[in-house]
Amino acid sequence: MHLVFVPQIFISHFHGDHSLGMTYYIAHRNLAKLETGKIYVPAAALEPAQALIRSQAALEQARRDYELIPVEPGMLIDFKRQNQMKIFATDHRIPSVGFEVIETRSKLKPEYIGLNQQEIVKLKREGHEIVYPIRMSRMAYVGDSTIKVFEMHPEIMESEILITECTFLADDHYEEAAKRKHIHIRDLVNYLPQIRSQFIVLMHFSMRYTRQEIKYYINRYIPEHERERILLLI
């Protein structure tokens, strides 16, 4: 599905490689006469984001309908049946957040396991609460951040799918990673034993690395027994 047809989008921060598609999204939803899309942005970036949209609209001499919604760490946003988006802070040079998809399901209480359907229906009619909610972390997305994000939010390491940046790979870029507030693969490797995710998607590699170099460093640093769950977004 083309992203223009997605009714809600979440922007982690306003470095251009993460946000400049926003004005395209707004313009083309308007052009297609779709209902106004909801765009969730870090609260600290709300006013500059509005100014960006107004400037683009002025350049095109066009009217834009849009809805920007400010978010703060700790917020839970309903965005799909049984799903919520949890907002968490990341550690970056400008206001930045990450997103965790949490699914809530109902599970039969242990004391009612083994009852037949008629007995279950009878209990429900009598007003008994026969289920309890369970929350499962389906996916966590770390936009741009240092490795500190895993200390700040250890719960995201339990997510079924973890999507995280891994900008720097070469040894001589280690100090640059800290200075620019990004993750270096050497730091990420230290957290692998704690990350229980079924899949770990690595992304946001510096453009100075070729595809071959990225694969070289992955094979160099990631232990062989961990590589099966590592996916590369390149």
Secondary structure as UniProt FT lines:
FT   HELIX           3..5
FT   STRAND          8..10
FT   HELIX           16..19
FT   HELIX           21..31
FT   TURN            32..33
FT   STRAND          38..42
FT   HELIX           43..45
FT   HELIX           46..60
FT   STRAND          67..71
FT   TURN            73..74
FT   STRAND          76..80
FT   TURN            81..82
FT   STRAND          83..89
FT   STRAND          97..108
FT   HELIX           110..112
FT   TURN            113..114
FT   HELIX           117..125
FT   TURN            126..127
FT   STRAND          131..141
FT   TURN            147..148
FT   HELIX           149..152
FT   HELIX           154..158
FT   STRAND          161..165
FT   HELIX           171..173
FT   HELIX           174..179
FT   TURN            180..181
FT   HELIX           185..191
FT   TURN            192..194
FT   STRAND          199..203
FT   TURN            207..208
FT   HELIX           211..221
FT   HELIX           224..229
FT   STRAND          230..232
//
